[in-house]
Amino acid sequence: MSLDVYLGIDVGSVTTKLALVDEKGKYIDSYMLKTAGKPVDAVQDGMKHIISQALCEYSVKGVGTTGSGRNLAGALVGADVIKNEITAHAVAASTNIPGVQTILEIGGQDSKIIILRDGIVTDFAMNTVCAAGTGSFLDHQAQRLNVPIEKFGETALRSENPARIAGRCGVFAESDLIHKQQLGYPVEDLLYGLCQALVRNYLSNLALGKELLPIFSFQGGVASNTGMVKAFEEALNAKVVVPDHHQTMGAIGAALLAMENHQYTEAETKFKGWEVGDMNFQSVTCQCTGCSNNCEVITILEGSEPVGHVQKIGDIKGNIIARWGGTCGRWDIG
């Protein structure tokens, strides 16, 4: 038995997510793994895992990619749609949570807020600079307090008198946390105080000047932290919805965008097949000296033959899958 599906891939700096939806947009499966600085390996391992746990044969009708590594993933697998994270998260949220108007998204290395009205994105903001509003910062502080990140939320919820921690900057927040720890504050009060500080940081930076209206959807890996959910609900004085598959919403959105594209264009997919998971790829970065921009151009090749030292982009030989990174587009392929 074969099932028509649409594949979405979200390649982030910390994790890579893959998701499948059927021809009606219904969730089928998803998988998340560490990117670990090797996005090519992460995409391939994710594809192999998805197909290994399949209960039937999947016939892929369309593929969408998103995330910071969307161009790379799109070149590897043969994507039909390559979209930014804002669009992917908005589509996934509006499909799964009817009436959603504000999306709160916090990942491992960045955070974003998306404002929707009648299912259309009207405003958004991203933070890729300050570490105080990210999941990696929470991980680091949990390790400092010797609390497993999986226990962070439930421990924080036991707090009765949360510590007031400065959250405007990651460096100040960490210093303040250490100071409060040395004063003898209970761990649960430190953890929930940290949650409140991160929420204040998020709302004062990303949400400044924006009209925040319910329904609120909390997405990304940090949405697993029940302490953060409670802190957001207190700050917003409203219920915050955490979708069932909040960690893979970007990939789900990419799959839904691929579905919409296929149903609108009725074009054949560019998907290269599940065997992509077993192919050999390598990347070569070379600086273009054609003008004063000195762009770093990335070339993706298929095959395991060593490329060797390359001084000029034009000297790169082999089966070139894709190339991008130049300002003028002179070298772009794929």
C-alpha positions as CSV (number, residue, x, y, z in Angstrom):
1,M,0.0,0.0,0.0
2,S,1.3,3.5,-0.9
3,L,0.4,6.7,0.8
4,D,0.7,10.1,-0.9
5,V,2.7,12.5,1.4
6,Y,4.5,15.8,1.5
7,L,7.8,16.1,3.2
8,G,9.0,19.2,5.1
9,I,12.5,19.7,6.4
10,D,13.6,22.4,8.8
11,V,17.4,22.7,9.2
12,G,18.3,24.9,12.2
13,S,21.7,25.6,13.8
14,V,20.9,23.3,16.8
15,T,18.4,20.8,15.5
16,T,17.1,19.4,12.2
17,K,13.4,18.5,11.9
18,L,11.6,16.4,9.3
19,A,7.8,16.0,9.0
20,L,5.3,14.3,6.8
21,V,1.6,15.3,6.1
22,D,-0.9,13.6,3.8
23,E,-2.7,15.1,0.9
24,K,-5.3,16.8,3.2
25,G,-2.6,18.3,5.4
26,K,-3.0,15.8,8.2
27,Y,0.1,15.1,10.3
28,I,1.6,11.7,9.7
29,D,5.0,11.6,11.3
30,S,8.0,13.7,12.3
31,Y,11.5,13.3,13.6
32,M,14.0,15.7,15.2
33,L,17.8,15.2,15.7
34,K,20.8,17.3,16.5
35,T,22.4,19.2,13.6
36,A,25.7,19.0,15.4
37,G,27.4,21.3,12.8
38,K,26.8,18.7,10.0
39,P,23.5,19.7,8.3
40,V,24.1,17.4,5.4
41,D,24.5,14.3,7.7
42,A,21.5,15.5,9.8
43,V,19.2,15.7,6.7
44,Q,20.4,12.3,5.5
45,D,20.1,10.6,8.9
46,G,16.6,12.2,9.4
47,M,15.4,10.8,6.0
48,K,16.7,7.3,6.8
49,H,15.0,7.4,10.2
50,I,11.6,8.6,8.8
51,I,11.6,5.9,6.1
52,S,12.8,3.2,8.6
53,Q,9.7,3.7,10.8
54,A,7.2,4.0,8.0
55,L,4.2,1.6,8.3
56,C,3.6,1.8,4.5
57,E,5.3,3.0,1.4
58,Y,5.5,6.8,1.0
59,S,4.9,8.4,-2.4
60,V,6.3,11.9,-2.0
61,K,4.4,14.4,-4.1
62,G,6.2,17.5,-2.9
63,V,9.0,18.7,-0.6
64,G,9.5,22.0,1.3
65,T,12.5,23.2,3.2
66,T,12.9,26.0,5.8
67,G,15.3,27.1,8.5
68,S,18.8,28.6,8.3
69,G,19.9,25.6,6.2
70,R,16.9,25.6,3.9
71,N,18.9,26.3,0.7
72,L,21.3,23.5,1.5
73,A,18.6,21.0,2.3
74,G,16.6,22.1,-0.8
75,A,19.6,21.3,-3.0
76,L,20.3,18.0,-1.4
77,V,16.8,16.5,-1.5
78,G,15.3,18.4,-4.5
79,A,12.9,20.8,-2.8
80,D,9.8,22.2,-4.7
81,V,9.4,25.1,-2.2
82,I,12.1,26.9,-0.1
83,K,10.6,29.3,2.4
84,N,11.8,31.2,5.5
85,E,10.9,30.2,9.1
86,I,8.4,32.9,9.5
87,T,6.2,31.7,6.7
88,A,6.6,28.0,7.7
89,H,5.7,28.5,11.4
90,A,2.7,30.8,10.5
91,V,1.3,28.2,8.1
92,A,1.7,25.4,10.6
93,A,0.1,27.4,13.4
94,S,-2.9,28.7,11.4
95,T,-3.6,25.2,10.1
96,N,-3.4,23.4,13.5
97,I,-4.7,26.2,15.8
98,P,-7.7,27.9,14.2
99,G,-7.9,31.6,15.1
100,V,-4.3,31.9,16.3
101,Q,-3.2,35.6,16.3
102,T,0.2,35.5,18.0
103,I,3.0,33.0,17.7
104,L,5.7,32.8,20.3
105,E,8.6,30.8,19.0
106,I,11.9,30.1,20.9
107,G,14.5,27.7,19.5
108,G,18.0,26.7,20.5
109,Q,19.8,29.8,19.1
110,D,17.2,32.3,18.3
111,S,13.6,33.4,19.0
112,K,10.9,35.1,17.0
113,I,7.4,36.5,17.3
114,I,4.8,36.4,14.5
115,I,1.6,38.4,14.4
116,L,-1.3,37.0,12.3
117,R,-4.6,38.5,11.5
118,D,-7.1,36.4,9.6
119,G,-4.4,33.9,8.9
120,I,-2.1,36.5,7.3
121,V,1.3,37.5,8.7
122,T,1.1,41.2,9.4
123,D,4.2,41.7,11.5
124,F,7.1,39.7,13.0
125,A,10.5,40.1,14.7
126,M,13.5,37.9,15.2
127,N,16.3,37.9,17.8
128,T,19.5,36.1,16.7
129,V,21.8,38.3,18.8
130,C,21.0,38.1,22.6
131,A,21.5,34.6,24.1
132,A,19.3,35.4,27.1
133,G,16.2,34.5,25.1
134,T,17.2,31.1,23.7
135,G,17.0,27.5,24.6
136,S,20.7,27.0,24.7
137,F,20.9,29.6,27.5
138,L,18.3,27.7,29.5
139,D,20.3,24.5,28.9
140,H,23.5,26.1,30.2
141,Q,21.9,27.5,33.3
142,A,20.2,24.2,34.1
143,Q,23.6,22.5,33.9
144,R,25.0,25.2,36.2
145,L,22.3,24.4,38.8
146,N,22.7,20.6,38.3
147,V,19.1,20.2,37.0
148,P,18.5,17.9,34.0
149,I,16.8,20.1,31.3
150,E,14.0,17.6,31.2
151,K,13.2,18.4,34.9
152,F,13.6,22.2,34.4
153,G,9.9,22.9,34.0
154,E,8.5,20.7,36.7
155,T,11.1,22.0,39.2
156,A,10.4,25.6,38.3
157,L,6.7,25.1,38.9
158,R,7.4,24.3,42.5
159,S,8.5,27.8,43.2
160,E,6.6,29.9,45.7
161,N,8.8,32.9,45.8
162,P,10.7,33.2,42.5
163,A,14.0,35.1,42.4
164,R,14.0,38.4,40.6
165,I,16.7,37.9,38.0
166,A,17.9,40.6,35.5
167,G,17.1,39.3,32.1
168,R,18.0,42.1,29.7
169,C,21.3,40.5,28.8
170,G,22.6,36.9,28.9
171,V,25.8,38.0,30.7
172,F,23.9,40.0,33.4
173,A,21.3,37.2,33.8
174,E,24.0,34.6,34.4
175,S,25.9,36.9,36.9
176,D,22.6,37.7,38.7
177,L,21.7,34.0,38.9
178,I,25.1,33.1,40.4
179,H,24.8,35.9,42.9
180,K,21.3,34.7,44.0
181,Q,22.6,31.1,44.1
182,Q,25.4,32.2,46.5
183,L,22.8,33.9,48.7
184,G,21.1,30.6,49.2
185,Y,17.9,30.9,47.0
186,P,16.2,27.5,46.5
187,V,16.8,25.9,43.1
188,E,13.1,26.1,42.1
189,D,13.0,29.8,42.9
190,L,16.1,30.4,40.7
191,L,14.7,28.4,37.8
192,Y,11.3,30.0,37.8
193,G,12.9,33.4,38.3
194,L,15.0,32.7,35.2
195,C,11.8,31.8,33.2
196,Q,10.2,35.1,34.2
197,A,13.4,36.9,33.3
198,L,13.5,35.3,29.8
199,V,9.8,36.1,29.2
200,R,10.4,39.8,30.2
201,N,13.4,39.9,27.8
202,Y,11.4,38.3,25.0
203,L,8.4,40.7,25.4
204,S,10.4,43.8,25.9
205,N,12.6,43.1,22.8
206,L,10.5,41.2,20.3
207,A,7.0,42.3,21.2
208,L,7.7,46.0,21.8
209,G,5.1,48.1,20.0
210,K,3.1,45.1,18.8
211,E,-0.5,44.3,19.6
212,L,-0.5,40.8,21.2
213,L,-3.9,39.2,20.9
214,P,-5.1,35.6,21.7
215,I,-5.0,32.9,20.6
216,F,-1.4,32.5,21.6
217,S,0.7,29.6,20.2
218,F,4.0,28.7,21.8
219,Q,6.3,26.8,19.4
220,G,9.9,25.6,19.3
221,G,11.9,23.4,21.7
222,V,11.5,25.7,24.7
223,A,7.7,25.2,24.6
224,S,8.4,21.8,26.2
225,N,9.4,23.8,29.4
226,T,6.3,24.1,31.5
227,G,7.9,26.8,33.6
228,M,8.3,29.0,30.5
229,V,4.6,28.3,29.5
230,K,3.4,29.4,32.9
231,A,5.7,32.5,32.9
232,F,4.2,33.5,29.5
233,E,0.7,33.0,30.7
234,E,1.3,35.2,33.7
235,A,2.9,37.9,31.7
236,L,0.2,37.9,29.0
237,N,-2.6,37.2,31.4
238,A,-4.0,34.7,28.8
239,K,-3.9,31.0,28.0
240,V,-1.0,29.9,25.9
241,V,-1.5,26.9,23.6
242,V,1.4,24.5,23.1
243,P,0.7,22.5,19.9
244,D,1.1,18.7,20.0
245,H,4.1,18.8,17.7
246,H,5.5,22.2,18.8
247,Q,9.1,21.2,18.2
248,T,8.6,20.3,14.6
249,M,6.1,23.0,13.6
250,G,8.6,24.6,11.1
251,A,9.0,21.3,9.3
252,I,5.2,20.7,9.3
253,G,4.7,24.2,7.9
254,A,7.3,23.4,5.1
255,A,5.4,20.2,4.3
256,L,2.1,22.1,4.2
257,L,3.6,24.7,1.8
258,A,4.8,21.9,-0.4
259,M,1.2,20.5,-0.4
260,E,-0.3,23.9,-1.4
261,N,2.3,24.4,-4.1
262,H,1.6,20.9,-5.6
263,Q,-2.2,21.3,-5.5
264,Y,-1.9,24.8,-7.1
265,T,0.6,24.0,-9.8
266,E,0.0,20.3,-10.3
267,A,3.7,20.1,-11.2
268,E,5.8,17.0,-10.8
269,T,8.0,17.1,-7.7
270,K,11.7,17.6,-7.9
271,F,12.3,15.2,-5.0
272,K,15.4,13.0,-5.7
273,G,14.1,10.1,-3.7
274,W,14.7,8.5,-0.3
275,E,18.0,7.1,-1.6
276,V,19.4,10.6,-1.0
277,G,19.9,9.4,2.6
278,D,22.7,7.1,1.3
279,M,24.4,9.4,-1.2
280,N,27.8,11.1,-0.7
281,F,27.9,14.9,-0.6
282,Q,30.6,17.4,0.2
283,S,30.7,21.2,0.3
284,V,33.5,23.6,-0.8
285,T,33.6,27.2,0.2
286,C,35.6,29.5,-2.0
287,Q,35.9,33.3,-2.1
288,C,35.0,35.1,-5.3
289,T,37.4,37.9,-6.2
290,G,35.4,39.2,-9.1
291,C,34.6,42.4,-7.3
292,S,35.1,44.3,-4.0
293,N,32.3,42.3,-2.3
294,N,34.6,39.2,-2.0
295,C,31.6,36.9,-1.5
296,E,32.0,33.5,0.0
297,V,30.4,31.1,-2.4
298,I,29.3,27.6,-1.2
299,T,29.4,24.7,-3.7
300,I,27.7,21.4,-3.0
301,L,29.0,18.4,-4.9
302,E,27.8,14.8,-5.2
303,G,30.4,12.2,-4.7
304,S,33.2,11.2,-2.3
305,E,36.2,12.0,-4.5
306,P,38.4,14.6,-2.7
307,V,38.2,18.0,-4.2
308,G,41.6,19.2,-3.1
309,H,42.7,22.8,-2.6
310,V,40.7,25.2,-4.8
311,Q,41.7,28.8,-5.3
312,K,39.1,29.8,-7.9
313,I,35.4,29.0,-8.0
314,G,35.7,28.1,-11.7
315,D,38.3,25.5,-10.9
316,I,35.8,23.4,-8.9
317,K,35.1,20.2,-11.0
318,G,32.6,17.4,-10.5
319,N,28.9,16.8,-10.2
320,I,27.8,20.2,-8.8
321,I,24.4,19.9,-7.1
322,A,24.0,23.6,-6.1
323,R,25.9,26.8,-5.5
324,W,25.0,30.0,-3.7
325,G,26.3,32.8,-1.5
326,G,27.2,35.4,-4.1
327,T,25.6,38.8,-4.0
328,C,25.2,39.2,-7.7
329,G,24.0,35.6,-8.4
330,R,26.8,35.0,-11.0
331,W,27.7,31.6,-9.6
332,D,24.3,30.5,-8.3
333,I,23.1,27.0,-9.4
334,G,20.0,25.3,-8.1
